Amino acid sequence: MGMVRLSSRLRAGLSIMAPSAFSARFARCPFCGHSVFVRLNRSESGVRCLRCAASTVHLSIGLAVASEIELAALSRMDVYELSATGPFVEHLRKRAARAAFSEYHPDAVPGTTWQGVRCEDVQALTWPDACFDLVTHTEVFEHVPDDARGFSELRRVLRPGGKMLFTVPLFDAPDTVERARGGGAGIEYLMPAEYHVDPFKGNEPVLVFRDYGRDIVQRLERAGFGEARIEVPAFPVPWARLRPVVRAIAARGDDSRRWTG
């Protein structure tokens, strides 16, 4: 089975490879250990771990979690990740004490399952208060209409002192630029519409609501996080340009409850 997966990855890689950009380097993957990393083309998506197919986004969040939390501590944590597939998800399934995963689908009732996957709206989560020690997500919040409400909801489900680590497309600018606002049929476009694709919904285009700047730290603090910072994880492969990872700690408050769901 492993050879079949590797063969399919090689075929997929060859289909997008630009020979002039190809490079390979041995390095340690945070998910599968010693591996070979390949650059198939000069786009961000062209860099992959040959063993587990981790992308630079996966590597960024995986390395950030590894530098922030020891495996022994992770094994005692309740973790919530806002996706349900990929090498980072599989890593959390194996390493965390308990891990919950979800996706967003506009046709699914939050808290129910769709095609076997739990669905949640980060603006109105169905989880109880203070039930997770760690929350992670990648490339989600640029698509959330009301990000202040979403950040507040994730703060709500974190235990006091709990951590949130995530990536978004982050621009080297002081201020976030709103591209659109509203939701559903009531969207107001402030700039030309930009979309990303969502594999969970069959690569359906998903609207980008904002381009985040460095003020994302202040946005998190307003949502109840006591400390927030932006860091780029270290990785010994120079052409694997990793994403900045935003790290935030939930402000301490009242006693929390254990997650039992």
C-alpha positions in Angstrom: 0.0 0.0 0.0 2.8 2.4 0.9 4.5 1.8 -2.5 1.1 2.4 -4.3 0.7 5.7 -2.5 4.3 6.7 -3.3 3.9 5.8 -6.9 0.7 7.9 -7.2 2.4 10.9 -5.7 5.3 10.6 -8.1 2.9 10.5 -11.0 1.1 13.5 -9.7 4.3 15.3 -9.1 5.6 14.6 -12.6 2.5 16.2 -14.0 3.3 19.6 -12.5 7.1 19.4 -12.5 9.1 22.2 -14.1 12.6 20.6 -14.8 14.5 23.9 -14.4 13.1 24.3 -10.9 13.5 20.8 -9.6 15.5 20.3 -6.4 15.7 17.7 -3.6 17.0 17.8 -0.1 17.1 15.4 2.9 15.5 16.8 6.0 13.4 15.7 9.0 9.7 16.0 8.5 7.7 16.8 11.7 5.1 14.2 10.7 7.0 11.2 9.2 10.6 11.6 10.3 13.6 11.6 8.0 12.5 12.2 4.4 13.3 13.8 1.1 11.8 17.1 0.2 11.3 18.0 -3.4 10.7 21.2 -5.3 8.7 20.4 -8.4 8.1 24.0 -9.5 8.6 27.5 -8.1 5.1 27.8 -6.7 4.4 27.4 -3.0 2.4 24.3 -3.7 5.4 22.8 -5.6 7.3 21.8 -2.5 6.4 18.5 -0.8 7.6 15.9 1.5 8.1 12.8 -0.6 6.9 10.4 2.2 3.8 12.0 3.6 3.1 14.7 0.9 3.2 17.5 3.5 3.1 21.0 1.9 4.9 24.1 3.2 1.7 25.1 5.0 1.6 21.7 6.7 5.2 22.0 7.6 4.8 25.5 9.0 2.0 24.5 11.4 3.7 21.2 12.3 7.0 22.8 13.1 5.4 25.5 15.1 3.5 23.0 17.2 6.6 20.9 17.7 8.6 24.0 18.9 5.8 25.2 21.2 4.6 21.9 22.7 6.6 18.8 23.6 5.2 15.4 22.4 4.8 14.3 26.0 2.6 17.4 26.7 0.7 16.9 23.4 -0.2 13.4 24.5 -2.1 14.9 27.4 -4.0 17.5 25.5 -7.4 17.9 24.0 -6.9 19.4 20.6 -9.2 20.9 18.0 -8.1 21.3 14.3 -10.3 23.1 11.8 -9.8 20.6 9.1 -10.2 16.8 8.7 -7.6 15.6 6.2 -3.9 15.8 5.6 -0.6 14.8 7.3 -1.0 17.3 10.1 -4.4 15.9 10.9 -3.0 12.3 11.0 -0.2 13.5 13.2 -2.7 14.9 15.7 -4.8 11.7 15.6 -1.7 9.7 16.7 -0.1 12.1 19.2 -2.9 14.0 21.0 -4.8 12.6 24.0 -8.0 13.4 22.2 -8.4 15.3 18.9 -11.5 16.8 17.3 -11.6 17.8 13.6 -14.2 19.7 11.6 -14.8 21.3 8.2 -17.2 24.0 7.1 -20.0 23.3 4.7 -22.8 25.9 4.0 -25.4 23.2 3.6 -24.6 21.3 6.8 -26.1 22.1 10.2 -23.2 23.0 12.6 -22.4 20.1 14.9 -23.7 17.4 12.5 -21.7 15.3 10.0 -21.6 15.6 6.3 -20.0 12.7 4.3 -18.7 11.4 7.6 -17.0 14.6 8.7 -18.2 16.9 11.5 -19.2 20.3 10.3 -18.8 23.5 12.3 -19.1 27.2 11.6 -16.2 28.9 13.5 -18.5 32.0 14.0 -20.9 29.9 16.0 -19.2 26.7 17.3 -21.3 24.0 19.0 -18.5 23.0 21.4 -18.9 23.9 25.1 -16.9 26.5 26.8 -13.3 25.8 27.8 -13.0 22.3 26.4 -9.7 22.4 24.5 -6.0 22.9 25.3 -4.9 23.6 21.8 -6.6 24.9 18.7 -5.0 24.8 15.2 -6.0 25.8 11.7 -4.4 26.7 8.4 -5.7 29.1 5.7 -9.1 29.4 7.2 -9.7 32.9 8.6 -9.3 34.8 5.4 -12.5 33.1 4.4 -14.5 33.9 7.6 -17.0 36.8 7.1 -16.8 37.9 10.7 -13.3 37.1 11.9 -13.7 38.9 15.2 -16.6 36.6 16.1 -14.6 33.6 14.9 -11.6 34.5 17.0 -13.8 35.1 20.0 -15.5 31.7 19.6 -12.1 29.9 19.5 -11.1 31.8 22.6 -14.3 30.6 24.2 -13.6 26.9 23.6 -10.0 27.2 24.8 -9.2 26.6 28.4 -7.5 29.5 30.2 -3.9 29.5 29.2 -4.7 27.3 26.2 -2.9 28.0 22.9 -3.9 28.6 19.3 -1.5 28.3 16.4 -2.5 29.0 12.9 -1.6 30.3 9.4 -3.3 32.7 7.1 -1.9 34.5 4.0 -0.1 37.2 5.9 1.1 40.4 4.1 4.0 42.5 5.2 1.8 45.5 5.9 0.8 47.1 9.1 -3.0 46.9 8.6 -5.4 44.3 7.4 -7.2 45.2 4.2 -10.9 44.2 4.0 -11.8 42.8 0.5 -15.4 42.0 1.2 -17.9 42.1 4.0 -21.3 40.5 4.8 -22.3 36.9 4.1 -24.6 34.8 1.9 -26.4 36.8 -0.7 -25.6 40.1 1.1 -21.9 40.3 0.3 -20.5 43.7 -0.4 -17.3 43.7 -2.5 -14.8 46.4 -1.5 -12.2 45.1 -3.9 -12.2 42.8 -7.0 -13.2 39.4 -5.8 -10.5 36.8 -5.0 -11.1 33.1 -4.4 -9.2 30.1 -3.1 -10.3 26.5 -3.7 -11.6 24.2 -1.0 -10.8 20.5 -1.6 -13.5 19.5 1.0 -16.2 21.0 -1.3 -14.8 19.5 -4.5 -12.3 22.4 -5.1 -15.2 24.9 -5.1 -14.0 28.5 -5.1 -14.2 30.2 -1.6 -14.3 34.0 -1.3 -11.3 35.8 0.4 -12.8 38.4 2.8 -9.5 40.0 3.8 -5.7 40.3 3.4 -4.2 40.1 6.8 -1.5 42.5 8.0 0.6 42.6 11.1 -2.4 44.0 13.1 -3.8 40.5 13.3 -2.0 40.4 16.7 -4.2 43.3 17.9 -7.3 41.6 16.5 -6.5 38.5 18.6 -6.0 40.6 21.7 -9.4 42.2 21.3 -10.9 38.8 21.0 -9.6 37.8 24.5 -6.2 36.4 23.8 -3.7 37.6 26.4 -0.6 37.2 24.2 -0.1 36.9 20.5 3.0 36.9 18.2 4.0 36.0 14.6 7.0 33.8 13.9 8.4 31.9 10.9 9.5 28.3 11.8 13.1 27.4 11.1 13.6 24.7 8.5 16.9 23.6 6.9 15.7 23.6 3.3 16.2 27.1 1.8 13.7 26.9 -1.1 10.9 25.6 1.2 9.5 29.0 2.0 7.5 28.4 5.2 4.5 30.5 6.2 4.5 32.8 9.2 2.6 31.1 12.1 0.5 33.2 14.4 0.6 32.0 18.1 -1.9 33.2 20.7 -2.5 32.3 24.3 -6.0 32.4 25.8 -6.1 34.9 28.7 -6.5 33.2 32.0 -9.8 33.3 33.8 -12.3 31.0 35.6 -11.8 27.3 36.0 -12.4 25.2 32.9 -14.3 22.1 32.0 -12.9 18.9 30.5 -14.0 18.0 27.0 -16.0 14.7 27.0 -17.4 14.8 23.4 
